[in-house]
Amino acid sequence: SPVQFLPYLFDLLHAPLPPYYELLREVAKNVGAIGPGRIVSPSGQEIAETSLSAKGKALLRDYRMVQYDFSLGERYAVGSMWY
């Protein structure tokens, strides 16, 4: 997923990660790449959301909540997710 590329860039630059990118890193590690209507696991297999671990489901829920807040919500998370 293109949005998950940026944490790798921060790592290459040895720059501190904003909490939002830490969330993206954890999503990539535990869920995989997320696209419209599909999830591709870190091992490269397309999987159903229902087959995610409890941690993966929680991370996906958190990711979706943050995305909603940033785009349509009240932007409550912006102050705590970016430095």
Secondary structure, 3 states (H helix, E strand, C coil): CHHHHHHHHHHHCCCCCCHHHHHHHHHHHHCCEEECCEEECCCCCEECHHHCCHHHHHHHHHHHHHHHHHHCCCCCCHHHHCC
